[in-house]
Each structure stands twice: as C-alpha cells, then as structure tokens.
Amino acid sequence: MTAKKKPVTRTRKAIDLETYSALDAYCISINEYFKSLRRAGFNETNALWLIADRETYPDWILPTLPNKIDPDPYEDED
C-alpha cells in the first residue's frame, strides 16, 4: 500500500485596492479579466481581442468615469 500524499494548500493574498493608484487598480482588473477569460476556455488570441475592446468589459470590473458631457439634449432656440 502506498503512502497518501498531503493535500496541497494554496494561500492567496487579499488585494487592498486602496493602497494602489488608479493605474495599478486598472491593470489588476485587466489582468484578472484576462485570467478569467482563459479559465473560461477562451484561447489567448480571443482573450486578448476581448481585452482590447473596452466595450466588452463588465460594468462592475472598472470604476465608472464621470460624465463630462451634459446628459441633457441640446435645444436650439431659433
């Protein structure tokens, strides 16, 4: 009878986004998005293609940018 192997335990570090700059947080979120696409079965080319198109990102993955354009439609008073 063979000896049983010890189970492998992996430790993960918690990421505290408050200690990183906005650029660091952005890069971390892109990296996590790429890794999740690869785990989901996308090949590397398709995963990179999805990352290059910002419209494919989920709403919650990146912080929202402030709306610099007035959302009210322009009204012409001729």
Secondary structure, 3 states (H helix, E strand, C coil): CCCCCCCCCCCCCCCCHHHCCHHHHHHHHHHHHHHHHHHCCCCHHHHHHHHHCHHHCCCCCCCCCCCCCCCCCCCCCC
